[in-house]
């Protein structure tokens, strides 16, 4: 006994200073359950602490700050200057030149009358300018939301056979999308959209871009009888089956769509000059003049299509919200200002609610237009107002000019817009960093292409949640050793210089401990003990005397977690390992507090059982053993 103890001490003397001072583990200051709940709820729903700015202010200032919080235009509006207006007018006119052809094109993508795309570029930007918190976001219809709405509604209602019902469903879906988006903001549930990871969105957008581009083959190749389905196989088979039709290419196929407005004007003039619509060129046709007619009487809240409306509203709402906030945050980061996620949700939701009753379909912050807006030097949301005014003038005065715009140009504009959604460098970056994220991205990509928009999204989100569940239910446990000459303990497989301490099994649990993983942790720790004992026989090493669990990475624990330690203690005592076996090391207040509360027989929270660091635990146990062995002499 004496020789084995001297071995233990001499071998370990260089690792841990025996005379190390052992610090007492103290429970955290007492806080009532109500206080803890308050803190938890505040961090969940109010991470930005919006009430902080009201502290210590007079009543009048509080009213002003409150109004500015609800209507951000009141914050920057009073300081608005002519200098800022010059920049905003230039950028507003620039994005209007993009918004007009895109609005017409995206409405066609959603199987809606082209004029609805222009209506949607007039009212929503005005609403956003009052409620939105981003200076760079340019608002209007976007390809991805148009595509989803068009394809989901078309599954049940034909836009060509029943155009009025289709329009009613589109406006109703927009209303539901807006209500859903605004509710998320008002109830401060913004963390829900965080489940759409970057990998999911990149795969989803690339898949959607390919489908949209293929759908546009109808306009580009001049095919008349084209599939209404959304999916790679039907689209491609439709192209091949109607090959003979498309061989007679529209004569203006070569018109470039590089600069949308320029190509629209140029091609419209050409069609008009050559009367090309009489020679097989398909054109938009007459568009009605005038501002948005009210459409609240077209909203459907009952009947057989309610399920479809709600499902479409929910999915288009989530996607357009995610895109709007992601775009807003991207440009805010470039200009070094903050965008409030919950405010953005309310702003985007309100503009869709107002839009649905003024003949608009789903709108959000568009990436292409926001990039143009940013590059054109936009300083505030006034650029959105300038764009809306330009669209208004177009609606009132210039509508007859679009009568001869060829559909082939709109097809080309859509393709050039959506091809930009395929982000290969981002995909490579994800592959380099995290293979599982890459798998999620591929599932979103192929799911959208081969199954459907909602199918691809559901699979990718499901996989992302599965990944989180796997991290929770199968936490990492590692064996740690001492780095010679220091008091530092690290994973022995990671740090080659870390050596195990004879007679000690030191394990680190690297996740919160809860009901979902206690069974696994119990089995895994017992397996570590068995492995140690098996090695002991083969390598003739010091027999296992102490198990030290490093709980410093454990941020929280529940009732099942506390029971786990009690069960482990019984299990290791049965194995005949010394009674002072399970040594817990934790510096997290919540973990210590719960262990002490649950420990009626003072088994786990004895001073010689809980330590502040692994080093102190090992030093204390070694000195205890030394004291015992010297008292035996």
VENPEWO-V212499 format. One line per field, one symbol per residue. burial: + if it has 16 or more other C-alpha atoms within 10 Angstrom, else -. A space follows every 50 residues. Layout:
burial = ???
//
This chain:
burial = ----+--++--+--++++---+--+-+----------------------- -----------+--++-++++++++--------++-++++++++++++++ ++++++++++++++++++++++++++++++++++++++++++++++++++ ++++----+------++++++++++++++++++++--+++-----+++++ +++++++++++++++++++++++--+-+++++--+--++--+---+---+ -++--++--++-+++-++++++---++---++++--+---++--++-+++ -------+++++++++++++++++++++++++------++++++++++++ ++++++++++++++++++++++++-+++++++++++++++++-++---+- -++++++++++++++++++-++----+--++-----++++++++++++++ -++++++++++-++-------++++-+++++++---++++++-----+++ ++++++++++++++++++--++-++--++--++--------+++++++++ ++-+++++--++++++-++--+----+---++++++++-+++++++-+-- ---++--++++++++++++++++--+--+----
//
